[in-house]
Amino acid sequence: MKNRFAAVTAVLFIALSIFGCASPGGEGWETLIDGDKGLQNFNRIGDANWRTEGGAIVADKGKGGYLVTRKSYGNFELYVEFWANEDTQSGVFLRVTDPNKVTATDGYEVNIFDKRPGQEYRTGSIVNVAKVPVPTVYKTNGGWNTFRITANGTALKVELNGTVTAQSNDGKLKQGPIALQFGNRGKEPGGTIKWRKVQIKTL
């Protein structure tokens, strides 16, 4: 019995290590994406080929595009499960001021871009707000990853796979939709991005 308990504990520990933390639940949490369900919670901006595939919402072609929430959010905790490889150019944008013009100046961009030319704002950073160290160990590793992102007043915090990668105090943007990006690298598509879980809790 003890050996069985130890084995189960070990499996749970490995799972938490891989995914960073367990998916949240309980009172106050709103689910925006759950597997391949949830596209109705977003408006599509741009020409990315968003579709449901393999238990996730996926894009891998187009000049670039976004899934923009129909709702606006101010202070919140956001949980995201995403799949990316080192060629993926993507991100999670917070408090977007214009849902038809999503940029890193019109929203806080939590980056997913291992090969970004400016490595200080690669995966795990908040572009133009909070850098990651260079060289960095924060990588997508060509698989499933988690973000826990907190925006509470001026306080911003990003956790990638359970590790805090960026923190800052910035009061420029107060409220707005959240946008999930399929980007590009100049003339080339930005690599596959998959979203498997997106949950949010208003603070």
C-alpha positions in Angstrom: 0.0 0.0 0.0 2.8 2.4 0.9 4.6 1.6 -2.4 1.4 2.3 -4.3 0.9 5.6 -2.5 4.5 6.6 -3.2 4.1 5.8 -6.9 0.9 7.9 -7.2 2.7 10.8 -5.4 5.6 10.5 -7.7 3.4 10.7 -10.8 1.6 13.7 -9.5 4.9 15.4 -8.7 6.1 14.8 -12.3 2.9 16.1 -13.8 3.1 19.3 -11.8 6.7 19.7 -12.8 5.8 19.4 -16.4 2.8 21.6 -16.4 4.0 24.1 -13.8 0.8 23.9 -11.7 -2.6 22.3 -11.8 -5.5 23.9 -13.7 -7.5 26.2 -11.3 -11.1 25.7 -10.5 -13.7 26.7 -8.1 -15.7 29.8 -7.4 -14.9 32.9 -9.5 -13.1 31.2 -12.4 -14.4 31.7 -15.9 -13.4 29.2 -18.6 -12.7 30.8 -22.0 -11.1 27.8 -23.7 -11.4 24.2 -22.6 -9.8 21.8 -25.1 -11.4 22.5 -28.5 -14.3 24.5 -27.0 -14.5 28.2 -26.6 -14.0 29.9 -29.9 -17.4 31.6 -29.4 -15.8 33.6 -26.6 -13.5 35.5 -29.0 -13.6 37.8 -32.0 -11.1 36.9 -34.8 -8.8 39.7 -35.9 -6.5 39.1 -38.9 -6.2 36.1 -41.2 -4.8 33.3 -39.0 -6.4 30.0 -39.7 -7.9 29.3 -36.3 -9.5 25.9 -36.0 -10.2 23.1 -33.5 -7.8 20.2 -33.8 -6.6 17.5 -31.5 -8.3 18.8 -28.4 -7.1 22.4 -28.8 -7.6 25.6 -30.7 -4.8 25.9 -33.3 -3.3 28.2 -35.8 -0.3 27.7 -38.1 -0.9 29.7 -41.3 -1.6 33.3 -42.2 0.1 36.7 -42.0 -1.0 37.0 -38.4 -4.0 37.2 -36.3 -5.6 37.3 -32.8 -8.4 35.8 -30.8 -9.7 38.7 -28.8 -12.1 38.2 -25.9 -15.6 39.6 -26.2 -15.3 40.8 -22.6 -13.0 43.4 -21.1 -10.9 42.7 -18.0 -9.1 45.0 -15.5 -7.7 43.1 -12.5 -7.5 39.4 -12.9 -5.5 36.1 -12.6 -5.2 34.3 -15.9 -4.3 30.6 -16.4 -3.2 29.5 -19.9 -2.1 26.1 -21.3 -0.3 26.5 -24.6 1.8 24.5 -27.0 4.7 26.1 -28.8 8.0 25.2 -30.4 11.1 27.4 -30.8 9.8 28.8 -34.1 6.5 29.9 -32.6 5.9 33.7 -32.6 2.9 34.3 -30.3 1.8 35.9 -27.1 -0.9 36.7 -24.6 -2.0 40.4 -24.7 -3.5 42.0 -21.6 -5.7 45.1 -21.2 -5.8 45.8 -24.9 -7.1 49.3 -25.5 -8.3 48.8 -29.1 -9.5 45.2 -29.9 -9.0 45.9 -33.6 -5.4 47.0 -33.2 -3.5 44.6 -31.0 0.1 45.7 -30.4 2.7 45.7 -27.6 2.0 49.4 -27.0 -1.8 49.1 -27.0 -1.6 46.1 -24.6 0.8 44.3 -22.3 2.3 41.5 -24.4 3.4 38.4 -22.4 5.6 36.9 -25.1 5.9 33.4 -26.5 8.9 33.7 -28.9 12.0 31.7 -28.1 13.9 33.1 -31.2 13.0 36.7 -30.8 15.8 38.9 -32.1 15.9 40.9 -28.9 16.3 38.0 -26.4 15.6 40.1 -23.4 11.9 40.2 -24.4 11.7 36.5 -25.4 9.3 33.9 -23.9 8.2 34.8 -20.4 8.8 38.5 -20.7 6.4 41.4 -20.8 7.5 43.2 -24.0 8.9 46.7 -23.4 8.0 46.4 -19.7 9.7 43.5 -18.0 12.8 41.7 -19.4 14.1 38.2 -18.8 17.8 37.6 -18.2 20.0 36.8 -21.2 21.0 34.1 -21.8 17.8 32.6 -20.3 16.6 29.2 -19.4 12.9 30.1 -20.0 11.9 28.2 -23.1 8.8 26.6 -24.6 10.7 23.3 -25.1 8.6 22.4 -28.1 5.6 21.2 -26.0 2.9 22.1 -23.6 3.5 24.9 -21.2 1.5 27.0 -18.6 1.3 30.7 -17.9 -0.2 32.1 -14.7 -0.5 35.8 -15.3 -1.6 38.3 -12.6 -2.6 41.9 -13.3 -3.8 43.7 -10.2 -3.7 47.5 -10.3 -0.2 48.4 -11.4 1.3 45.0 -10.4 2.0 42.6 -13.2 3.5 39.1 -12.7 4.2 36.2 -15.1 4.8 32.6 -14.2 5.9 30.2 -16.9 5.7 26.5 -15.9 5.5 27.5 -12.2 8.5 29.9 -12.3 8.2 33.6 -12.0 9.8 35.0 -15.2 8.7 38.7 -15.1 7.4 41.2 -12.6 6.7 44.9 -12.9 4.7 47.9 -11.8 3.2 49.7 -14.7 0.0 51.8 -14.7 -0.3 52.8 -18.4 -3.1 50.4 -19.2 -6.1 49.9 -16.9 -8.5 47.6 -18.7 -9.4 45.9 -21.9 -9.8 42.6 -23.7 -7.3 39.7 -23.7 -5.9 38.6 -27.0 -4.2 35.4 -28.0 -1.8 35.8 -30.9 -0.7 33.8 -34.0 2.2 36.0 -35.2 4.8 35.9 -37.9 8.6 36.4 -38.2 8.8 39.0 -40.9 7.6 37.3 -44.1 7.4 33.8 -42.6 4.6 32.4 -40.5 5.4 32.3 -36.8 5.1 28.6 -36.2 2.3 26.6 -34.7 0.5 27.8 -31.6 -2.1 25.7 -29.7 -4.3 26.8 -26.8 -5.7 24.0 -24.7 -7.0 25.9 -21.6 -7.6 29.5 -20.8 -9.3 30.4 -17.5 -9.7 33.8 -15.8 -10.7 35.0 -12.4 -11.5 38.7 -11.7 -9.8 40.2 -8.7 
